[in-house]
């Protein structure tokens, strides 16, 4: 079974946005806007059967999560 790949979209101190895997030392991509960072993460996940993007607000809290592929958690909402 393939492993789910996760990317976090977080605000940078310089005003840009990171596209980063958990526990990674460096960002996979740096984009000017949050929308561009989300699209880049979607591009990275396009070849994977399982993926997740966690979008953080400017204060660092997770605002939204998008799960792609077969989500093993069958919860409503």
Phi, psi and omega in degrees: 000129180294150179273141179290131177259131183241140172235139175253135176256112184230150180286139177263159178296331181276003177100347178278189182230133177271145167246108191222139173280151178301140178067008177281144178284325182236157177288147174287331178202155175233126183235158181287324182238160178296321180299316178296322179293319178297315179297322178295317178298320177298320177299315179299326183272355187298334181263001183253139180287337180230130180203161178211140175238124177251116185260121181263147173281175182298335179275001176096350180282146178292122182265317185211149173233137175240125180247134181242145180091199183280104180278118182289342179272114182262066179251152178283151174107000000 
